[in-house]
Amino acid sequence: MAADAGRTLLPYREDHIGLTRWPLLIAVGLTLLALALAVPAVLTLNAPVGGLALTGVIFAGCAAAIAWVLVYTGWVLAIEIDPEKIRYGALRRADARAQRGRPPSTTPYATWLHEYRCPVSAVRRVWIVRGARDALDPERSTGVPISLGGQGRPVARAGWIRMPFSPGGLMLQLDSPTAPPNDPQMMWTIFARVPVSSMFRTSDILFTPISNPDRCHAALVEALRLNGLELDATGYVRHIPA
């Protein structure tokens, strides 16, 4: 899909890319179930039925808490493509930190709280994943593993964000830089080879959910062309012949 009638898609941005109606409906439903079970649990606390209701409240409440975490995670995720760079992750959060003069977050175990950047010119291969099943399990659809071997055991990739019920996903393979880029925030956890924590190995493969695979692909193709690059049929990036 190309830009219509010469109109540019850049800068292209998707906010709340991990938030779909299903996590929200599940979170609301489980919350209402927990509240509904709480009434008989309180009224019949000393009866057997009260114990069953209380158990249901606990399970429904825990499940609701997990569902709301997914909702929040999906809400904060965003992706932005402009002619020079690609940004994804918690962009609003990262922008707010930058405006306050604070450094990027380095919270371990939560890749979805970070901002990831890379120059468009560093992209070497692109996979567009379509459908919720493949977006949740991109290993199966792309053949690229989510974990890397590290001292005899798998280590999760940093910058690899998956969400259930996502309409699609974007996977990028990047050039490995010989030195950190001039911009200290340009791929500050991955591209500059500075890991978030010892839990993560550096990786040149990134994955993020997206809400509109076709438009995202078209925007990325346009950004690559502005850098003298194009995608071939297999997703590899090559220089446009002179």
SEGUZA-949016 format. One record per residue (C-alpha): x, y, z; residue in three letters. Coordinates in steps of 0.1 Angstrom, whole numbers, padded with zeros to 4 digits, always signed. Layout:
<rs>
XYZAla
...
</rs>
This chain:
<rs>
+0000+0000+0000Met
+0015+0034-0010Ala
+0006+0069+0001Ala
-0025+0080-0018Asp
-0020+0105-0046Ala
+0014+0116-0034Gly
+0003+0124+0002Arg
+0028+0114+0028Thr
+0021+0091+0057Leu
+0050+0106+0077Leu
+0053+0113+0105Pro
+0033+0082+0112Tyr
+0021+0075+0148Arg
+0000+0049+0164Glu
-0010+0055+0201Asp
-0024+0028+0224His
-0012+0001+0200Ile
-0016-0027+0225Gly
-0051-0018+0236Leu
-0080-0036+0220Thr
-0115-0041+0231Arg
-0110-0077+0244Trp
-0085-0069+0272Pro
-0108-0040+0283Leu
-0139-0061+0282Leu
-0122-0089+0301Ile
-0109-0066+0327Ala
-0143-0049+0332Val
-0161-0083+0333Gly
-0138-0098+0359Leu
-0141-0067+0380Thr
-0179-0068+0379Leu
-0177-0106+0387Leu
-0155-0099+0417Ala
-0179-0072+0430Leu
-0209-0094+0424Ala
-0193-0123+0443Leu
-0183-0100+0472Ala
-0219-0093+0482Val
-0228-0130+0490Pro
-0194-0135+0504Ala
-0200-0107+0530Val
-0236-0116+0537Leu
-0230-0153+0542Thr
-0194-0153+0554Leu
-0200-0179+0581Asn
-0219-0203+0558Ala
-0203-0227+0533Pro
-0216-0207+0504Val
-0199-0177+0518Gly
-0166-0195+0517Gly
-0171-0204+0481Leu
-0181-0169+0472Ala
-0150-0155+0490Leu
-0128-0179+0470Thr
-0144-0167+0438Gly
-0138-0131+0448Val
-0101-0138+0454Ile
-0097-0156+0420Phe
-0117-0131+0401Ala
-0100-0102+0418Gly
-0065-0115+0409Cys
-0075-0122+0373Ala
-0090-0087+0371Ala
-0057-0072+0384Ala
-0038-0091+0357Ile
-0063-0079+0330Ala
-0060-0043+0341Trp
-0022-0045+0339Val
-0026-0056+0302Leu
-0050-0027+0296Val
-0025-0002+0311Tyr
+0003-0018+0291Thr
-0016-0015+0259Gly
-0026+0021+0267Trp
+0009+0033+0271Val
+0024+0016+0240Leu
+0029+0037+0209Ala
+0050+0037+0177Ile
+0062+0066+0156Glu
+0080+0066+0122Ile
+0095+0097+0107Asp
+0120+0101+0078Pro
+0149+0098+0102Glu
+0141+0074+0130Lys
+0116+0049+0144Ile
+0105+0051+0180Arg
+0083+0027+0199Tyr
+0074+0018+0235Gly
+0060+0041+0262Ala
+0065+0073+0241Leu
+0042+0096+0261Arg
+0059+0085+0293Arg
+0094+0090+0277Ala
+0084+0124+0263Asp
+0072+0135+0298Ala
+0104+0124+0314Arg
+0124+0142+0288Ala
+0104+0174+0293Gln
+0112+0172+0330Arg
+0149+0168+0323Gly
+0149+0132+0336Arg
+0169+0104+0319Pro
+0152+0075+0302Pro
+0137+0048+0325Ser
+0159+0018+0332Thr
+0133-0002+0351Thr
+0142-0039+0348Pro
+0116-0066+0339Tyr
+0093-0042+0321Ala
+0104-0036+0285Thr
+0070-0020+0278Trp
+0079+0009+0301Leu
+0109+0019+0279His
+0113+0039+0248Glu
+0133+0023+0219Tyr
+0147+0042+0190Arg
+0166+0033+0158Cys
+0176+0052+0127Pro
+0156+0043+0096Val
+0189+0038+0078Ser
+0198+0010+0103Ala
+0169-0013+0094Val
+0181-0043+0075Arg
+0150-0066+0075Arg
+0113-0061+0082Val
+0086-0086+0091Trp
+0050-0075+0092Ile
+0029-0099+0113Val
-0008-0100+0108Arg
-0035-0114+0131Gly
-0037-0117+0169Ala
-0024-0153+0170Arg
+0008-0145+0151Asp
+0013-0112+0169Ala
+0012-0130+0203Leu
+0036-0158+0189Asp
+0058-0141+0163Pro
+0084-0169+0167Glu
+0060-0192+0149Arg
+0052-0169+0120Ser
+0087-0154+0115Thr
+0110-0182+0127Gly
+0129-0156+0148Val
+0133-0168+0184Pro
+0122-0146+0213Ile
+0151-0159+0235Ser
+0188-0160+0231Leu
+0212-0185+0246Gly
+0230-0171+0276Gly
+0254-0192+0298Gln
+0234-0223+0291Gly
+0199-0209+0295Arg
+0176-0187+0274Pro
+0175-0150+0281Val
+0145-0129+0270Ala
+0152-0103+0244Arg
+0150-0067+0255Ala
+0128-0045+0232Gly
+0105-0075+0224Trp
+0070-0065+0234Ile
+0040-0088+0229Arg
+0004-0082+0237Met
-0027-0105+0234Pro
-0054-0097+0209Phe
-0031-0073+0189Ser
-0041-0069+0152Pro
-0005-0073+0141Gly
+0031-0067+0149Gly
+0062-0051+0134Leu
+0096-0069+0137Met
+0128-0051+0127Leu
+0164-0064+0123Gln
+0190-0037+0127Leu
+0226-0031+0118Asp
+0249-0035+0148Ser
+0267-0002+0153Pro
+0305-0001+0156Thr
+0301+0027+0182Ala
+0273+0043+0202Pro
+0255+0069+0181Pro
+0258+0106+0188Asn
+0223+0108+0201Asp
+0225+0091+0236Pro
+0188+0082+0234Gln
+0190+0066+0200Met
+0182+0030+0208Met
+0196+0037+0243Trp
+0189+0002+0255Thr
+0195-0018+0224Ile
+0211+0001+0195Phe
+0238+0017+0216Ala
+0245-0018+0231Arg
+0236-0007+0266Val
+0213-0033+0282Pro
+0185-0024+0306Val
+0198-0049+0332Ser
+0218-0081+0334Ser
+0185-0099+0327Met
+0187-0090+0291Phe
+0212-0096+0263Arg
+0216-0070+0237Thr
+0198-0078+0205Ser
+0194-0064+0170Asp
+0159-0078+0166Ile
+0130-0058+0179Leu
+0093-0066+0180Phe
+0063-0044+0189Thr
+0025-0048+0184Pro
+0008-0025+0159Ile
-0028-0017+0153Ser
-0027-0012+0115Asn
-0002-0034+0098Pro
-0009-0022+0063Asp
-0005+0016+0070Arg
+0025+0009+0093Cys
+0041-0010+0065His
+0034+0017+0040Ala
+0048+0044+0063Ala
+0080+0023+0068Leu
+0084+0018+0031Val
+0081+0056+0026Glu
+0106+0063+0053Ala
+0131+0038+0037Leu
+0126+0053+0003Arg
+0135+0088+0017Leu
+0168+0072+0029Asn
+0175+0057-0005Gly
+0164+0022+0006Leu
+0136-0002-0004Glu
+0122-0036+0007Leu
+0124-0066-0015Asp
+0098-0094-0016Ala
+0113-0112+0013Thr
+0115-0082+0036Gly
+0152-0075+0032Tyr
+0163-0038+0029Val
+0185-0029+0000Arg
+0197+0003-0016His
+0177+0017-0045Ile
+0196+0013-0077Pro
+0209+0046-0090Ala
</rs>
